[in-house]
């Protein structure tokens, strides 16, 4: 997937655990884990805004576009 989620890096920099962030943002720990482990297919803007507000960061601090990785996961699933 060409979008890499660096949420775990930002969380470590801010010294906040997954359960605390999930609670503050209002999402389940399971959904946060899916996002944090780069397995999410989508994210709501409201969730992204809440995460950025809690971590004091910008969406670009969490999401990164990596050129050339576009179909890596899709090829593995065939």
N, C-alpha and C positions, 0 to 999 in steps of 0.2 A: 504494500500500500504506500502511495507516495506521501501520505501525511503521517508524521511521527509525533506521538504524544509524549512530551517531556514532563508530564505532571509529577512523576516521582522525583525528578531532579529538583523542581521548584519546591515541592513539599519538603525535601531534605534540606534545602537552603533555608527554608522558613521554620524548620524544626517543628513540623506539625504532622501528626499521625493520620492515617486513613480514616479511622473511626471518628476522630475529632473533626476532620474536614467534612466528612459525610454528614455528620450531625449539624454542623454550622450551615452547610449548603442546603440541607433538606433533601438529600438523596440517599438511597440505600447504600450500605457498604459494598454490596455486590455490584451495583452499577458503577460506583466509583472505582472498584477494582477492575472492572471491564475496561473502563476508560484509561486508568493508570497503566494497565498492561498492554495497551495498544491493540485491544481486540474490538473496540467500538466501531460501528459502521457509521454512526452519526452522533451529534451532540446538539441539544437545544441551545439556542442563544441565551435563554434565561439561565440555564445551568452554567454555561461558560461565563456569563456575567457574574453569577454568584460566586463561582470558583475564583475568578480574578479579583473580585471585591475582597474575599476572605484572605487571599494570598498576597494582595497588594501588588498585582502584576498585570501585564498586558496579555491578550490572547496569543501574541507572537512569542511570548516566553514559554508558553505551554505547547503550542502547535508549530510544527516545522515541516515545510515541504521539501521532499528529497526527490530530485529529478532522477528518472531512470528506474525507479522501483515500482512502477505503476501496476504491473500485472503479476507480481511475485506470488502473492497469496492466491490469486485466482488460478494460476497454473498448477499450484500444489493440490487444489481441490478436485481437479479432473481425474 
